[in-house]
Amino acid sequence: MSAISRSTLARAALGPLAAAALIAVLSSGVIPPYQAYSVGLAAVYTVLVLSVGLLAGWAGIWSIAHPAFFALGAYFAAYGSGHGWSVEAVVLGAVGCSAALGAFLGSAGARFSMLYVALLTLAFTMVSLEVMGQWTDVTGGDQGIPMTKLHSALGLGTLASAGTQAQYLAVGVAGIALAVGALARPGALRMRLVAAKSHPMAARSIGIAPEAQSALAFAVSAAFAALAGVLLAVVVGFVSPDPFSLTLAISLIAACVLGGAGTLIGAVVGGAYLTWAPTAAESAGVPQPILQGIVLIVALLFLPGGVVLAVGRLARRLLLRRPARQAPTAVELAEGPAQTVPAPSATAPELLRLDDVSVTFGGLKALEGASLSVRAGETVAIIGPNGAGKTTLLNVLSGLVGSGRVAGGARYHGKPLLKSRATARRRLGIGRTFQHAETFPELTVLENVLCTRRRITAQHRAAATELLDRVGLAHVADRYPNELPFGLHKRLDLARALAEEPELLILDEPFGGLDATERTLLARQIVRRQERGTAVVIIDHVLDDLFAVAHRVVAFDFGRPIGEGEPGKILDDPRVRSSYLGEGGARDELPARDGTERAAVRLEGVGHSYGGVTALHGVDLAVPQGSVIGVVGANGAGKSTLGRILHGTLPPTLGGRTAAEDLRSALVPEGRALFKTLSLRENLEVAAYAAGIKGAELRTRLAETAEWLPPRLRDRMGVAAAGLSGGEQQILAVARALMARPDLLIVDEPALGLSPAMVDEVYARLGRLAHEGLTVVLLEQSLGRAASACHEVIVLHEGNIAARGEPADPVFLARAEQAYFDGQDDASVPVGQG
């Protein structure tokens, strides 16, 4: 059954109907012959601008190659008219050759950035136009070649050039081209092009190959450009190199931007602009390049979406009263928590098996010796601290390892899996979600689900609508993802993964950032998949919800599996518990405190949200001067948000921050954020410049900071930061923060990705800073490391302060362990709660 709706057919009919009306006006003689010629030329340019605009708007490719395709079509027509070719042969030859060349450019350009695509298409145009200019036997060189007439091989008559018949043909073809664009807009082609443009990795996970989509889009666009070239030769009656210059490429981009890339009416506006811009420039007494520049600047500054979108928004604002948006609603929940389906029996068929799988990125081993089995209908949870290799494992299953080198074996349904492309794994029955809900922002909610199909039928639309209803998104099917709150955004990511009923569902931190109601809803969705016999592999840091739906848990640390067991027992394994809490070890000697220290910074009732995601709840915290404070919690607990608020770079949504007078604070962010191509000295100098330090003071600070560095770094100040080890980069990141001579230093995940020896060195240097009077806040995952290095430890759990106390108190450490995992602290001492 066709999936083309009546409204789509009605919109598509507008182009041919408008063309028919215009042809009727032209044939009546109301329009003078010269203006009729301009109308025919505008129709030609409409097809050309449409080819460039849809390529840019739908596929995200700005091409400078289209003057070459345009010229190819024109020369095909002129040459064919002089050698007895039929109309059909000319059109098929021009369109076929251009499509082949366009597919080559699209496939080659998909490997590069937008800048390199522009350079590639520029080079193609320069070479093509030069060849056409030199191939005088075919093109006539600078003298050009006349276009006479073409006969139809199908007996449809003779097509004469440079007359009213040619003008009518151009207008008619333009109307049909607009109709084709209108029919393609709600179809799978546009959806998959936009998906590949918006998020290539997410597109691969649903079976869309960005390279193939780029090649297809470029081929279709080049074919339309060649068709426009044939029309140009017919309308003008003569073909010479003059119209096909690089100036035309710039004019095409200006026309697309002015009309609106990706819009159909915008192509008509752009075609009119290209036709009458020379006349307007001449009337205004300015060179045409100056007019083009002015148009581009005005469009980019004031009409970034183009004239059509701007006029449409203004009309809706003036003429229509926009109805109020319906508040998002959740699927009705049953009483009580979801009841997990019992685990499949030991005799259930094995769906997935990994044997000794390893992944390396250069010299870094992200995964090593991972072995895992999953039976049909089983839900396996993967746990571990940040950097344990969990997401890498999921990327192995979905084929999204990128530049990583994968070794070992994996079998799915008994067949090898690792050699299958990521785009093929969707067809094998593997669906996945992403940690940050990587949806396609230019597609509606319904289209985000439908784009998984290569061809969309009415049955597919009905199935997608039914799926959205099951996950509670049917009422927002026509909205875009950026209009949704975070919880609905995560549901959309899940719905896209569930489309086509996968046998293996991979969930990457699905509970993260959700409130209790949303987490309950998600748990019920997972249970429904268990009831349908779907195998689920899931990772998350919200352990309570994770364990509630899991049949079995596998723990990872430093890329290796370290334990396996039932959800209620896995944390009893000392190795698993230690991977989260860290080893206690001997406490570092810290500067003494007498309890009279003033607060360097104080937070009162601080809460913070990112869109619909609440990161912190009612945090009350004072950081005493000269202290080392540890803030610990699992990934997603709110540590980084708290650190940025303490630093002063992130204003809280609720509550307030007060700091000591003239407090200078510095933040070492998670991941270090070094300038990898700059040397050690240059990284330090950049920090000094940002703090307003220069001249003699800069040289003094640089010398002081260099003395703080270990000798192996002090002697390599001219080496690029990319050449350092992870631990050395962490030390450099701290040194860069010290260039501003801060009173408060906040370090986010100082031990992330470091070897134990490097962790000890980094902490030793941070401890030295504390003895020098610096106030230090450490944001850590490891409770053990924080307990050995801090005066006071604060445990964050889901944005709340779940426990706080001094690590020297063994009773507090026991409370802190419980609070770390479940947020519960039953001690009677006061605890800041959100």
KASULKA-V515538 format. One line per field, one symbol per residue. phi: phi as a letter, one per 40 degrees, with the letter a starting at -180 (. if undefined). burial: b if it has 24 or more other C-alpha atoms within 12 Angstrom, else e. A space follows every 10 residues. Layout:
phi=???
burial=???
This chain:
phi=.ccccccccc cccccccccc ccccccccgc cddccccccc cccccccccd ccccccccbg bcbbccdccd cdcccdcccc ccbgccdccc cccccccccc cccccccccc cbcdcccccc cccccccccc cccccccbcg gccgacbcab ccccgchbbc cfacdccccc cccccccccc ccccdcccdc dcccccccad cccccbgbcd cccccccccc cccccccccc ccccccgabb cdcbbccccc ccccccccch cgbccccccc cccccbcdcc ccccgbccdc cccccccccc cbbccgcccc ccccccccbb bcccccccbc ccbccgcccc cdcccccccc cbabbfcbbb bgccccaagc babbcdgcbb cbbicdgchc ccccccccgb cgccbbbhba bbfgbdbccc cdcccccchb babbdbfccb ccbcdccccc ccccbbbccc cccccccccc cgbccbcccc dccccccccc ccccccccdg fccbbbbbfc cdgccccccc ccdccccccc ccgccbbbba bccdccccbc cabbbbafgb cbaaicdcbc cccdcccccc cgccgccccb ccbbgbcccc abbbgcbabb gcbccbbfcb abbccgbbbb bbicdgchcc cccccccgcb cccbgabbbc cgcbbbbbcd ggfccccccd cccccdccdc cgcagccccc cccccccccc dccccbcccc cccccccccc cccccccccc fccbbbbcfc bcgbcdcccc cccccccccc ccgccbbbcb ccccccccbb cabbbcbfgb ccaaiccccc cccccccccd cbgcbccccc bcbc
burial=eeebeeeeee bbebbbebbe ebbeebeeee eeeeebbbbb bbbbbbbbbb bbbbbbbbbb bbbbbbbbbb bbbbbbbbbb beeebbbbbb bbbbbbbbbb bbbbbbbbbb eeeeeebbeb bbebbbebbe ebbeeeebbe eeebbbbbbb beeeeeeebb bbbbbbbbbb bbbbbbbbbb bbbbbbbbbb bbbbbbbbbb bbbbbbbbbb bbbbbbbbbb bbbbbbbbbb bbbbbbbbbb bebbbbbbbb bbbbbbbbbb bbbbbbbbbb bbbbbbbeee eeeeeeebee bbbebbeebe eebebbbbbe eeeeeeeeee eeeeeeeeeb eeeeeeebeb bebbeeeeeb bbbbeebbbb eeeebbbbbb bbbbbbbbbb bbbbbbbbbb bbbbbbbbbb beeebbbbbb bbeeeebbee bbbbbbbbbb bbbbbbbbbb bbbbbbbbbb bbbeebeeeb bebbbebbbb bbbbbbbebe bbbbbbbbbb bbbbbbbbbb bbbbbbbbbb bbbbbebbbb bbbbbbbbbb eebbbbbbbb bbbbbbbbbb bbbbbbbbbb bbbbbbbeeb beeeebbbbb bbebeeebeb eeeeeeeebb bbbbbbbbbe eebbbbbbbb bbbbbbbbbb bbbbbbbbbb bbbbbbbbee ebbeebbbbe eebbbbbbbb bbebbeeebb bbbbbbbbee eeeeeeebee bbeebbebbe eebbeebeeb beebebbbbb bbbbbbbbbb bbbbbbbbbb bbbbeeeebe ebbbbbbbbb eebbbbbbbb bbbbbbbbbb bbbbbbbbbb bbbbbbbbee ebbbbbbbbb bbbbbeeeee bbbb
